[in-house]
Amino acid sequence: MKNKKIHKSIYIGAFLFLCIICLFILSLLMGEPTLDLATLGQVLTNQYDLEIHRIVVWEIRMPRSIIAIMAGMMLALAGHILQDTFQNDLATPELISVTAGSSFVMACMTVFGLPVLFTVQPFLALLGGLIAGGFVIASAKSTFKKGSIILLGTAVSAFLNALIIIIIALGRENQIGLLFFYLAGSLSARNWSHVSHLLPWFIIFVPLALGSARSLNVLRLGDEAAVGRGASVLTMKILLLVISAGLTAVVVANCGPIGFISLITPHLTKRLLRTSNAAIVLPITALLGGLLLLTGDLLMRILFYPVELPVGLLTTIIGGSLFLVLLYRRSVRT
């Protein structure tokens, strides 16, 4: 049975990888101007003379699509880690305040014009996310009840979001427009500098997330069973929180708080694979997250052209609807 699930995950993973490649190519073709495959091939091999096509493909569409894939993978892994760590299918970076903490730090740096290098911003966003998420978990650690973490996280997120609104009100008009797209979660105007800042964190934290499968499988047994196996539950949960916050904070710093990818993807993956084994689920979750965000960004880029809406609006609408469904099912069960 285990071998069958592994083989199934390999086939699904290969299919998702192929879908990502096809959609990546489509994202390079679609937009204004729309290209055909022959022209795209010439642009990619530097055999096309029209400079505007080269700029559109190499400087605008390609880095944006690469960021969508990486950010989607990181957010999906962050959500899966939190859901398995706290055995709560509603736990996400948004709902335990990690996203709000990172967003608050970024809003302060933007509006108050703090002299912080762009390369340092993800570290400060990480610190903000860790402080907010750590406060929520520390406040609930006496019981670690599933509901208490979500309720505390929602309250802290609401408080931080209120502070963000106050900060926006203090900003200048040009800053307000910039912050709107940032806080809605947009991949617009992403370039190679954003890719270069996201890539090192991707290289470090994605393998750490994939390597956490054994710890997540132990925690799925329950805290008492994990302690019985000699595991330090509190240490494991803190380390997993740091990994999740690291995956989330750098995405928030570079793209804004793109909501609910971290909620949607783990549920879809587990339904697809019919297993909760983290060693099998985590890689597929990452691929599916990259595919979902790339798809969402492409849709928001072309559906309302020439107006472009932040992809975070789409993921929030879909993810928020799923959240309400999950919340209703939980209330029915209890």
C-alpha positions in Angstrom: 0.0 0.0 0.0 2.8 2.4 0.9 4.6 1.7 -2.4 1.4 2.4 -4.3 1.1 5.8 -2.6 4.7 6.6 -3.4 4.2 5.6 -7.1 1.0 7.7 -7.2 2.8 10.7 -5.7 5.6 10.4 -8.3 3.1 10.3 -11.2 1.2 13.3 -9.7 4.4 15.2 -9.1 5.6 14.6 -12.7 2.2 15.8 -14.0 2.2 18.9 -11.8 5.8 19.7 -12.9 4.8 19.4 -16.5 1.8 21.7 -15.9 4.1 24.2 -14.3 6.4 24.2 -17.4 3.4 24.5 -19.8 1.9 27.3 -17.7 5.2 29.1 -17.4 5.6 29.1 -21.2 2.0 30.3 -21.5 2.8 33.2 -19.1 5.6 34.3 -21.3 3.3 34.3 -24.3 0.2 35.9 -22.9 -0.3 39.7 -22.4 0.3 42.7 -24.5 2.0 42.1 -26.9 0.9 38.5 -27.3 3.6 36.2 -28.8 3.5 33.0 -30.6 5.8 30.0 -29.9 8.1 30.7 -32.8 8.6 34.3 -31.7 9.1 33.3 -28.1 11.8 30.8 -29.2 13.6 33.5 -31.2 13.4 35.9 -28.2 14.8 33.3 -25.8 17.7 32.5 -28.1 18.4 36.2 -28.9 17.5 35.8 -32.5 14.7 38.4 -32.5 15.5 42.0 -33.4 12.5 43.8 -31.8 13.8 45.1 -28.5 10.3 45.6 -26.9 9.7 41.8 -27.2 13.0 41.0 -25.5 12.3 43.4 -22.7 8.7 42.1 -22.2 9.8 38.5 -22.0 13.2 38.7 -20.2 12.7 41.7 -17.9 8.9 41.6 -17.1 7.2 38.3 -17.7 10.0 35.8 -16.9 11.0 37.1 -13.4 7.4 37.6 -12.5 6.5 34.0 -13.3 9.6 32.6 -11.6 8.6 34.5 -8.4 5.1 33.2 -8.6 6.3 29.6 -8.7 8.8 30.1 -5.8 6.4 32.1 -3.7 3.6 29.6 -4.2 5.8 26.7 -3.2 7.0 28.5 -0.1 3.6 29.6 1.1 2.1 26.1 0.5 4.9 24.5 2.5 4.5 27.0 5.3 0.8 26.2 5.5 1.3 22.5 5.5 3.9 22.7 8.3 1.7 24.8 10.5 -1.4 22.5 10.0 0.6 19.4 10.8 2.5 21.0 13.7 -0.6 22.1 15.5 -2.9 19.4 14.2 -5.3 22.1 13.0 -6.5 22.2 9.4 -7.2 25.9 9.7 -3.7 26.9 10.9 -1.9 29.1 8.3 0.6 32.0 8.6 -2.3 34.4 8.2 -4.3 32.9 11.1 -1.4 32.7 13.6 -0.3 36.3 12.8 3.0 35.5 11.1 1.8 37.3 7.9 0.4 40.2 9.8 3.6 40.6 11.8 5.7 40.7 8.7 3.3 43.0 6.9 3.4 45.4 9.9 7.2 45.7 9.7 7.1 46.2 6.0 4.4 48.9 6.3 6.5 50.8 8.9 9.6 50.7 6.7 7.7 52.0 3.7 5.7 54.8 5.3 8.3 56.1 7.8 11.1 55.8 5.2 13.4 53.8 7.4 16.9 53.6 6.0 16.9 49.8 5.6 18.6 48.0 2.7 16.4 46.0 0.5 18.5 42.9 1.2 17.9 43.4 5.0 14.1 43.8 4.7 13.3 40.1 4.6 15.2 39.6 7.9 13.2 42.3 9.6 10.0 40.9 8.1 11.0 37.5 9.5 11.6 39.0 12.9 8.2 40.6 12.9 6.5 37.4 11.8 8.4 35.4 14.5 7.5 37.8 17.2 3.8 37.9 16.3 3.6 34.1 15.7 5.7 33.4 18.8 3.4 35.6 20.9 0.3 33.7 19.7 1.8 30.3 20.3 3.4 31.2 23.7 0.0 32.5 24.8 -1.7 29.3 23.9 1.1 26.8 24.9 -0.4 26.0 28.3 -3.1 24.0 26.5 -2.1 24.0 22.8 -5.7 23.6 22.1 -6.5 23.8 18.4 -9.2 26.5 18.8 -7.2 28.6 21.2 -4.3 29.2 18.7 -6.7 30.2 15.9 -8.7 32.6 18.2 -5.6 34.2 19.6 -4.1 34.4 16.1 -7.2 36.1 14.8 -7.2 38.6 17.6 -3.5 39.5 17.2 -3.9 39.7 13.4 -6.8 42.1 13.8 -4.8 44.3 16.2 -1.8 44.4 13.8 -4.0 45.0 10.8 -5.6 48.0 12.6 -2.1 49.4 13.3 -1.3 48.9 9.6 -4.4 50.9 8.6 -3.3 53.7 11.0 0.2 53.7 9.5 -1.3 53.9 6.0 -3.4 56.9 7.1 -0.1 58.6 8.2 1.5 58.0 4.8 1.6 60.3 1.8 -0.6 59.8 -1.2 2.0 58.1 -3.4 2.8 55.7 -0.5 -0.9 54.8 0.0 -1.2 53.6 -3.6 2.0 51.6 -3.3 0.9 50.1 0.0 -2.5 49.1 -1.3 -1.0 46.9 -4.0 1.6 45.6 -1.6 -0.9 44.7 1.1 -3.3 43.1 -1.4 -0.5 40.8 -2.5 0.7 41.7 -5.9 3.4 40.3 -8.3 3.2 43.4 -10.5 6.5 45.0 -11.3 8.5 42.1 -9.9 12.0 41.9 -11.5 15.2 40.1 -11.3 16.3 41.9 -8.2 13.3 40.4 -6.4 14.2 37.0 -7.8 17.8 37.3 -6.5 16.5 38.3 -3.0 14.0 35.5 -2.9 16.2 32.8 -4.3 18.7 32.3 -1.3 15.8 32.0 1.1 14.1 29.5 -1.2 17.3 27.5 -1.4 17.6 27.4 2.4 14.1 27.1 3.7 12.5 24.8 1.1 14.9 21.9 1.8 14.4 22.5 5.5 10.7 22.3 5.0 10.9 19.1 3.0 13.3 17.7 5.6 10.8 18.3 8.4 8.7 15.4 7.2 9.8 13.0 10.0 9.1 15.6 12.7 5.7 16.3 11.3 4.8 12.6 11.2 5.8 12.3 14.8 3.7 15.3 15.9 0.7 13.9 14.0 0.7 11.1 16.6 -0.2 13.6 19.3 2.0 15.3 21.9 1.9 12.5 24.4 2.8 9.9 21.9 5.6 12.1 20.6 7.0 12.6 24.1 6.8 8.8 24.6 9.0 8.4 21.6 11.6 10.7 23.1 10.8 13.8 21.1 11.0 17.3 22.5 7.7 18.5 21.4 8.1 22.2 22.3 11.5 22.4 20.6 10.2 20.7 17.5 7.3 23.1 17.3 9.5 26.2 17.8 11.8 25.0 15.0 8.9 24.3 12.7 7.5 27.7 13.5 10.8 29.3 12.5 10.8 27.4 9.2 7.3 28.4 8.5 7.9 32.0 9.4 11.0 32.1 7.2 9.1 30.7 4.2 6.4 33.3 4.8 8.3 36.4 5.7 10.5 36.6 2.6 7.4 36.2 0.4 5.7 39.0 2.3 8.8 41.2 2.1 9.0 40.8 -1.7 5.4 40.3 -2.8 3.1 41.3 0.0 0.8 39.1 2.0 -0.6 36.8 -0.6 -3.4 35.2 1.3 -4.7 31.6 1.7 -2.4 29.8 -0.7 -1.1 28.2 2.5 -4.6 27.1 3.5 -5.8 25.8 0.1 -2.9 23.8 -1.1 -2.3 21.3 1.8 -6.0 20.3 1.8 -6.0 19.8 -2.0 -2.9 17.7 -1.8 -4.1 15.4 1.0 -7.4 14.9 -0.9 -5.4 14.1 -4.1 -3.0 11.7 -2.5 -5.4 10.2 0.2 -2.6 10.2 2.7 -1.2 12.4 5.5 2.3 11.1 5.4 4.4 14.3 5.3 7.2 12.7 3.4 4.8 12.0 0.5 2.6 15.1 0.8 5.2 17.9 1.2 6.8 17.7 -2.3 3.4 17.6 -4.0 2.2 20.4 -1.8 5.1 22.5 -3.0 4.5 21.8 -6.7 0.8 22.4 -6.4 1.4 25.7 -4.5 3.7 26.9 -7.3 1.1 25.9 -9.9 -1.8 27.6 -8.1 -0.1 30.9 -7.6 1.3 31.0 -11.2 -2.2 30.2 -12.5 -3.8 32.9 -10.3 -1.3 35.5 -11.3 -1.8 34.8 -15.0 -5.6 35.0 -14.7 -5.4 38.3 -12.9 -3.0 39.6 -15.5 -5.1 38.9 -18.5 -8.8 38.6 -17.4 -9.2 42.3 -16.6 -6.7 43.8 -19.1 -5.8 46.6 -19.3 -6.6 46.8 -15.6 -4.5 44.5 -13.5 -5.7 43.3 -10.1 -3.4 41.9 -7.3 -3.3 38.1 -7.3 -3.8 38.3 -3.5 -7.4 39.3 -4.1 -8.2 36.2 -6.0 -6.5 33.8 -3.5 -8.2 35.6 -0.6 -11.7 35.2 -2.2 -11.2 31.5 -3.0 -9.2 30.7 0.2 -11.7 32.7 2.3 -14.6 30.7 0.9 -12.8 27.4 1.6 -12.0 28.6 5.1 -15.7 29.2 5.8 -16.5 25.7 4.4 -13.9 24.1 6.6 -15.1 26.1 9.6 -18.7 25.0 9.0 -17.7 21.4 8.6 -15.8 21.6 11.9 -18.8 23.1 13.7 -21.1 20.3 12.3 -18.7 17.6 13.6 -18.6 19.1 17.0 
